Amino acid sequence: AESFLGSISPLSEAEADALLAFIKAGNGAIIVADGSFSFGETAQSFVDPFDADVGRSSSETPSPSTIIDPLSNPISNGPFGLITSYFTERTHVTGAFYDLGPYAIPIGQIDGTSEASIAYVPENGFMPGSGRIVLFSDADTGLASIENDDGLLLNAIAYAAVPVPEPNSLALAGMGFLAFATAAARSRGKVAKLT
């Protein structure tokens, strides 16, 4: 695909594997799969690892969009404000998710079509220990957020930036706390010595 940035190729198998390994390790990601115009194959390669489908929306431009339930998710209700509506595309045909697969939760949809345009996968939602993922169906969503100073993109970044501790780390921390609590109780004579 061609863009003002030059040629954009679909993710190779090695790149898709690296993306999955990054997320499986507890790291967050923001995936911008611009499903409009000639980016179809490239955009689809970004969401294939999550069993989602993205493509061109049936909406006319500009594409006003609405958050489905603004108070219920950390992207529209985050540290940079409460977001209730946004623009998916300002000037051209917009991208939309046709199917979000088994992992992603839709949070925003294009007005008049009910096509999802923003979704997220919570921590541990892809697999135990996996990081947080935010999915945008069109690159203009983030650009419009910056221009309108509405906080949507900043909320998405704040959400995805929090790493998820490895399950083993949590288990070790829990065992360490239990050992500390037991030792403290024994030192106060509240736990009988096991013989």
Salt bridges, closest charged atoms under 4 A:
GLU123 OE1 - ARG132 NH2 2.77
ASP140 OD1 - ARG90 NH2 2.89
GLU147 OE2 - ARG90 NH1 2.59
